[in-house]
Amino acid sequence: MHEYISHPAGAVPPGSLVVKLYRSGNQIRGYVRKVADIGQDDAIFPGEEMEPEAAFKLAETHRGHAPIFVDLVEDVVWDPSWGRLRH
């Protein structure tokens, strides 16, 4: 089972990945953001929204040794089928 970290209120370290999950109509969608160094733009991929499972799979393929943070917005509730969320 994959383990992810709940997105803290402050900034996360450069090189980290953030899966942001939000509501789009009656569905939950997400995207992946790679945090860049200060003064540079973060990379967001892909350019379109995707289902949570696809977002986590994409993040895992780009992870390397970087942590994956999860940002739940718009009252999205964590689904244990996505993995383990550590606070």
C-alpha positions in Angstrom: 0.0 0.0 0.0 1.4 3.4 -0.9 1.9 6.0 1.7 1.3 9.8 1.3 1.7 12.8 3.5 -1.0 15.3 4.3 -0.1 18.7 2.7 1.0 21.0 5.5 -0.2 24.6 5.7 3.2 26.0 4.7 5.5 25.3 1.8 6.8 21.9 1.0 10.5 21.2 0.0 11.5 21.7 -3.6 11.4 18.5 -5.6 8.4 17.2 -3.7 5.3 16.1 -5.5 1.8 17.4 -4.5 -1.4 15.6 -5.6 -4.2 18.1 -5.3 -7.7 16.6 -5.2 -10.8 18.8 -5.6 -14.4 18.6 -6.7 -15.5 18.9 -10.3 -19.2 18.7 -10.4 -20.1 15.5 -8.5 -16.7 13.9 -9.1 -13.3 14.1 -7.4 -10.5 15.1 -9.8 -6.9 15.9 -9.3 -3.6 16.9 -10.8 0.1 16.5 -9.9 2.5 19.4 -9.2 6.2 19.2 -8.8 7.5 21.9 -6.4 10.3 23.9 -8.0 13.1 25.9 -6.3 12.2 29.5 -5.2 12.0 31.8 -8.1 11.0 29.1 -10.6 7.6 27.9 -11.7 6.3 24.6 -10.4 5.6 21.9 -13.0 2.0 20.8 -13.3 1.2 17.6 -15.2 -0.8 16.6 -17.0 -2.5 19.8 -18.1 -6.0 18.3 -17.7 -7.8 16.9 -14.6 -7.8 13.2 -13.9 -9.3 10.7 -11.5 -7.5 10.3 -8.2 -6.2 6.8 -8.9 -4.6 8.1 -12.1 -3.1 11.1 -10.3 -1.5 8.9 -7.7 -0.2 6.5 -10.3 1.4 9.4 -12.2 2.9 10.8 -9.0 4.4 7.4 -8.2 6.1 7.2 -11.6 7.7 10.6 -11.1 8.5 10.2 -7.4 12.1 9.0 -7.3 13.0 9.5 -3.7 10.8 12.6 -3.3 7.8 12.6 -0.9 4.3 12.8 -2.2 2.0 15.3 -0.4 -1.8 15.3 -0.8 -3.8 18.5 -0.8 -7.5 17.8 -0.2 -9.7 20.9 -1.0 -13.4 21.6 -1.4 -14.4 19.1 1.4 -12.8 16.1 -0.4 -12.4 13.3 2.1 -9.6 10.8 2.0 -10.5 7.4 0.6 -8.4 4.6 2.1 -8.4 2.8 -1.2 -6.0 5.4 -2.5 -3.4 4.4 0.1 -2.4 5.5 3.6 -2.4 9.2 4.4 0.0 10.2 7.1 -0.6 13.5 9.0 
